[in-house]
Amino acid sequence: MTNAVLHLVTNRAGNFHHPSLASAVSFSPRAETEDEQSLRTFLQLRDTTTDYYVLGALNSIYAFPEILAEFGETQRTFNLSRWRKDSDTFYPGKFVNTNAHVFSVQRVPNEFPVDMEWLLSRVDSQTLKIQLASHTYYASARLSNNILYVEWPEELGIQGAIQLDGEWNASTLMHLYHTPVGFPYSKIVEYVVHRDDARRLMTGRGYMSHFFSAQSDIEKCALLYTALAAPTSNA
């Protein structure tokens, strides 16, 4: 089957975010068990606003030829090595370079699902509040000629400054949408070992012992996604 991994893991014929992940009119999604439904929902494989979670699944499986072989994939119409993540979006205003740093965001996610929307607001004339889902950070900030220079917390992986669009005051609320490059396989493993649906599914399809003997978190996830896809089963 062309793009077998993509379609069997997601159980979707199409409606992917990026046009390179082409639809397959010949693929018929199968009726899901309750465990498949709940696990796909937990793994965010139904999210059509981003391919981040789908790509995380694909990358794990393609990293292990012996696991990939189970899918009998005859052709792939996309090349993950050429993939480019969605561009960072910031408003109002924009991120700019400084004399010391080229603007970049290189955050390593340590949560699942991954927090992709950041809210930035003013605390006082020298303090920026950064809200990332349930996590709150505070950073020293200095305003000069409409450029806000920030001492970003190291764990956020940000370099650069903010060129403001308007005044910086108590009502200023800025948004950053950032899709990380890395994928939190270790966090998924931490969660799924406590999930009944994952244990039942992997045990019933013969993957549980392989999961526990796997040498890395990405391999454990590859086995989890493959058990979910059930490539050798017509069930």
C-alpha positions as CSV (number, residue, x, y, z in Angstrom):
1,M,0.0,0.0,0.0
2,T,1.3,3.5,-0.9
3,N,1.9,5.6,2.3
4,A,0.8,2.6,4.4
5,V,2.3,3.9,7.6
6,L,0.6,7.3,7.3
7,H,-2.9,5.9,6.7
8,L,-2.8,2.9,9.0
9,V,-1.4,4.8,12.0
10,T,-3.9,7.7,11.7
11,N,-6.7,5.6,10.2
12,R,-7.3,8.6,8.0
13,A,-7.5,8.8,4.2
14,G,-6.7,12.5,4.1
15,N,-7.4,15.9,5.7
16,F,-3.8,16.3,6.6
17,H,-2.5,19.8,7.3
18,H,0.4,19.8,4.8
19,P,-0.4,19.2,1.1
20,S,2.6,16.9,0.7
21,L,0.7,14.3,2.8
22,A,-1.6,13.4,0.0
23,S,-5.1,11.9,0.4
24,A,-5.7,8.4,-0.6
25,V,-9.2,7.8,-2.0
26,S,-8.5,4.1,-2.1
27,F,-7.9,3.9,1.7
28,S,-11.0,3.1,3.7
29,P,-10.7,3.9,7.4
30,R,-11.7,0.9,9.5
31,A,-14.1,0.8,12.4
32,E,-12.1,1.4,15.5
33,T,-12.3,-0.4,18.8
34,E,-12.8,1.7,21.9
35,D,-9.1,1.3,22.8
36,E,-8.0,2.5,19.3
37,Q,-10.3,5.5,19.6
38,S,-9.1,6.6,23.0
39,L,-5.4,6.0,22.2
40,R,-5.6,7.9,18.9
41,T,-7.3,10.8,20.7
42,F,-4.6,10.8,23.4
43,L,-1.8,10.7,20.8
44,Q,-3.4,13.6,19.0
45,L,-3.5,11.7,15.7
46,R,-6.9,13.3,14.9
47,D,-5.6,16.9,15.1
48,T,-6.0,18.4,11.6
49,T,-4.5,21.8,12.5
50,T,-1.0,20.4,12.6
51,D,1.0,17.4,11.3
52,Y,3.4,17.6,14.2
53,Y,1.9,14.5,16.0
54,V,1.6,12.5,12.8
55,L,5.2,13.3,11.9
56,G,6.3,12.2,15.3
57,A,4.7,8.8,14.7
58,L,6.1,8.4,11.2
59,N,9.6,9.4,12.2
60,S,9.6,6.8,15.0
61,I,8.5,3.9,12.7
62,Y,10.8,4.9,9.8
63,A,13.8,4.8,12.2
64,F,13.5,1.1,12.6
65,P,13.5,-0.9,9.3
66,E,12.4,-4.1,11.0
67,I,9.3,-2.4,12.4
68,L,8.6,-0.6,9.1
69,A,8.7,-3.9,7.3
70,E,5.5,-5.0,9.1
71,F,3.6,-2.4,7.1
72,G,4.4,-3.7,3.7
73,E,4.6,-0.1,2.4
74,T,5.1,-0.3,-1.4
75,Q,5.7,3.4,-2.0
76,R,6.0,6.7,-0.2
77,T,5.0,9.9,-1.9
78,F,6.7,12.3,0.6
79,N,10.3,12.7,2.0
80,L,10.5,13.3,5.7
81,S,14.2,14.4,5.4
82,R,13.0,17.5,3.4
83,W,10.2,18.3,5.8
84,R,10.1,21.9,7.1
85,K,8.0,22.7,10.2
86,D,5.4,25.5,10.2
87,S,7.0,28.9,10.6
88,D,6.8,30.6,13.9
89,T,4.0,33.2,14.1
90,F,4.2,36.2,16.4
91,Y,1.7,39.1,16.8
92,P,1.3,41.9,17.3
93,G,4.9,42.9,16.4
94,K,7.7,40.6,15.4
95,F,10.8,38.9,16.6
96,V,14.1,40.6,15.4
97,N,17.8,39.9,15.6
98,T,20.1,41.7,18.0
99,N,23.8,42.5,17.8
100,A,24.4,39.4,19.9
101,H,21.8,36.9,18.6
102,V,20.0,35.9,15.5
103,F,16.3,35.3,16.3
104,S,15.5,31.7,16.8
105,V,13.3,29.5,19.0
106,Q,14.8,26.1,19.8
107,R,12.7,24.8,22.7
108,V,12.8,21.1,23.6
109,P,9.3,20.1,24.6
110,N,9.0,18.2,27.9
111,E,5.2,17.8,27.9
112,F,2.5,15.9,26.0
113,P,0.5,17.2,24.3
114,V,3.0,19.8,23.3
115,D,2.3,23.5,24.3
116,M,2.5,25.4,21.0
117,E,0.8,28.7,21.9
118,W,2.7,31.2,24.1
119,L,1.1,34.3,25.7
120,L,3.5,37.3,26.6
121,S,2.3,40.2,28.7
122,R,3.8,43.0,30.7
123,V,4.1,42.8,34.5
124,D,5.8,46.2,34.9
125,S,8.3,48.3,33.0
126,Q,11.1,45.8,33.4
127,T,9.3,42.4,33.6
128,L,7.8,40.2,30.9
129,K,5.4,37.4,31.8
130,I,5.5,34.3,29.5
131,Q,2.6,31.9,29.8
132,L,3.0,28.5,28.2
133,A,-0.1,26.4,29.0
134,S,0.1,25.8,32.8
135,H,3.7,27.0,33.1
136,T,4.5,30.7,33.8
137,Y,7.9,32.3,33.4
138,Y,9.2,35.8,34.2
139,A,12.0,37.6,32.3
140,S,13.7,40.9,32.7
141,A,13.0,43.2,29.8
142,R,14.4,46.5,28.6
143,L,12.6,48.8,26.1
144,S,14.7,50.9,23.7
145,N,13.4,52.6,20.5
146,N,10.4,50.3,20.4
147,I,12.6,47.2,20.6
148,L,12.0,45.0,23.7
149,Y,15.3,43.3,24.8
150,V,14.5,40.2,26.9
151,E,16.6,38.0,29.1
152,W,14.8,34.9,28.1
153,P,14.8,31.9,30.5
154,E,17.3,29.3,29.2
155,E,14.7,26.5,29.1
156,L,12.6,28.4,26.6
157,G,15.3,28.3,23.9
158,I,14.6,31.8,22.6
159,Q,17.2,34.2,21.2
160,G,16.5,37.7,19.8
161,A,14.3,40.7,20.7
162,I,10.8,41.9,20.0
163,Q,9.9,44.8,17.8
164,L,6.7,46.1,19.3
165,D,3.7,47.1,17.3
166,G,2.4,49.9,19.4
167,E,3.0,50.8,23.1
168,W,4.1,48.3,25.7
169,N,1.6,48.7,28.6
170,A,-0.5,46.7,31.0
171,S,-3.0,45.8,28.3
172,T,-0.3,44.5,25.8
173,L,-0.8,40.8,25.0
174,M,1.4,39.1,22.5
175,H,1.1,35.6,21.0
176,L,3.7,33.3,19.8
177,Y,2.8,30.1,18.0
178,H,5.8,27.7,17.8
179,T,6.1,24.2,16.6
180,P,9.1,22.5,18.1
181,V,11.6,20.4,16.0
182,G,12.0,17.8,18.7
183,F,9.3,15.3,19.8
184,P,8.7,14.2,23.4
185,Y,8.9,10.4,23.0
186,S,10.0,10.0,26.6
187,K,6.9,11.8,27.9
188,I,4.6,9.6,25.8
189,V,6.3,6.4,27.2
190,E,5.9,7.8,30.7
191,Y,2.2,8.2,30.2
192,V,1.3,5.1,28.2
193,V,2.7,2.6,30.6
194,H,-0.1,3.7,32.9
195,R,-2.9,3.6,30.3
196,D,-5.1,0.6,30.2
197,D,-6.0,1.1,26.6
198,A,-2.4,1.0,25.5
199,R,-1.6,-2.1,27.6
200,R,-4.6,-4.0,26.4
201,L,-3.9,-3.1,22.8
202,M,-0.2,-3.9,22.8
203,T,-0.7,-7.1,24.8
204,G,-3.5,-8.3,22.5
205,R,-1.5,-7.7,19.4
206,G,1.8,-9.2,20.7
207,Y,3.8,-6.0,21.2
208,M,3.9,-5.7,25.0
209,S,7.1,-7.7,25.6
210,H,8.9,-6.0,22.7
211,F,7.8,-2.6,24.2
212,F,9.4,-3.4,27.5
213,S,12.6,-4.8,26.0
214,A,13.1,-1.9,23.6
215,Q,16.3,0.0,24.0
216,S,15.0,3.6,23.6
217,D,11.9,5.7,24.0
218,I,11.6,6.3,20.3
219,E,11.6,2.5,19.7
220,K,9.0,2.0,22.3
221,C,6.8,4.6,20.6
222,A,7.4,3.0,17.2
223,L,6.1,-0.2,18.7
224,L,3.1,1.6,20.2
225,Y,2.1,3.3,17.0
226,T,2.6,0.0,15.1
227,A,0.4,-1.9,17.6
228,L,-2.3,0.8,17.1
229,A,-2.0,0.6,13.3
230,A,-2.2,-3.3,13.3
231,P,-0.6,-3.5,9.9
232,T,-0.7,-7.3,9.7
233,S,-4.3,-7.5,10.9
234,N,-7.6,-7.1,9.1
235,A,-9.4,-6.8,12.4
